[in-house]
Amino acid sequence: MNELSPAPRPERVRKPDWIRVKAPTSQGFADTKALMRRLNLATVCEEAACPNIGECWTKKHATVMILGDVCTRACAFCNVKTGMPRKVDPLEPQHVADAAAEMGLEHIVVTSVDRDDLPDGGAGQFVKVIEALRRTTPATTIEILTPDFRNKHEAAVEAIVSARPDVYNHNLETVPRLYPTIRPGARYYASLRLLETVKKLDPTIFTKSGVMLGLGEQRLEVHQVMDDMRSADVDFLTMGQYLQPTPKHAKVEEFVTPAAFQAYGAIARAKGFLLVASTPLTRSSYHAGDDFAKMKAAREAKLAKAKTA
């Protein structure tokens, strides 16, 4: 090759039609973005390059990412920046509550980066956010999506459960075999135990977890993850297509078809989840408010059926 020749570009797999979305252009999108900047809040919608950002922000639904926008880990699938995070912002909890109030949210999803640098992994900030939301917008239901609180999850989870969010979400992300390459800083069974711990501490809190498909997992491996989640009494399973955020990240091994997602969903429902969302564009917080209402109704129907049995 000539020394002046440009370096070859990494091969990118072309997205199929069912995964394409339109670029956001609405006024609602612009208003949501302006609100997040004014309150100095990060969102996973932006940081993780979510394909549903246009739809969600147009409806003034945003998933707030607390504890800053710099993660202490470097997972192969995630687009969030890695490095040494800034100090925890003491004003952040109230800013989250103010955002919920201004957007008139009936349901809010709050997630965070991994903060392995903090003694409690950031659990205390989750508690403060929940408390601020209860004070400011008491009618808003609260869904949290936490990291695994590596090596400190028992105390961290206990503190958060005591604050009583309505939904506790922690994603397993992929099958155990792929953890060393896709999620090297985490441990599959530790994440599973975290979800199990939430239910043991407070069975009334809904638990939720999700996996990405298209990373090279096998069908029976996905079925086993479903069984593991049910053993931990997880209520809600989400499954969506993995999308490669940049050429540096793990590549897409397969674009799973909508029909295959539908088949996975049918199997998951047969295994006993209260609710299953399984489409290529499904993400943890996509349609979270509507799904919370469905999950609550499903539990009530299940309890009513048990009484009459």
Phi, psi and omega in degrees: 000138176298139182300334181269357180290141179293148178293145180294141179282143176299141182290129176245133180282132181290133180288139174287165184302325186288351181253357183280141177227156180280148177293140182289132180221359188286163176292324178300320178298314181296321180294318180296317179298317181297320179296315180298320180291320182296324181268006178057045181249140172268156177229144176291337179304316180279310188295327180262008178053052183293133181290345183264008186302321181298312180296312185292314183290331174299324178273006182061043172246124179219141177264111184283137178248107184273174179068026176090186183241017178240125184261147179275358178242171181223073179290146187288348183256348195257140184266359180290142182299147178246141178162204178265114184290162175282173176299151179293133182277115181293340180273349186301315181304315181290327177296322177297315180296321178296321178296318179298320180293315182294326179275351180065040186286130171277334181216133180235143175248128181237124178236187179202166168284167169286134177234070179294347180281345183265143182304325180255009180070006181099005182300322181299326179289323174301316180299316180296323178294315179299316180296320179295320178295319179297323179289315191273317181229072187299339181275349182283126174279147191241126175242127178246144177237101188259160169287187185272355181049055185310129179067007179214021192289331182299305181293321181296313181294321179300318180295317182290317179299324178297334177281349172060064167293160180281326180226133175247114182248135171214120187275133172284336173074311183204183182281155184306322183300330185267357181303316183302330181259327185267321184225061190296335182277356185243170178230126185306308185288336173293318177295321179296318179295326177301312180297321179295321180297318179304312182294324179292323180287321181207095183297345181280342178284129177290138175247150189213145176207158184221158175227151173261141176248154180104010181262002181109009179290155176261154185304313182293333175294321178295319178299321179293322176299319176302314180298319179298317179297318180294325176297330177272005178063036176290133184275323193228125178247130173246139177226128180217167180283129172290135176237130182287114184289323178214165178299342181281343184271171179305138182278157175285121178275334183199139168267106183288133185287155175304324179296320178293321176298319179298319179294317176301318180299318180297319179295317181297317179297323179294335180278353171108009175296144175295325182211145178224132172239117186217093176215162179305323184266003177299133173227165187308319185253008181291123181058031186299322180296312178298320181292326177298317179298318179295319182294320179296317179295322180295321178294316180299320179294321180294318180293320179296320179295321179295326180292325183273349182288000000 
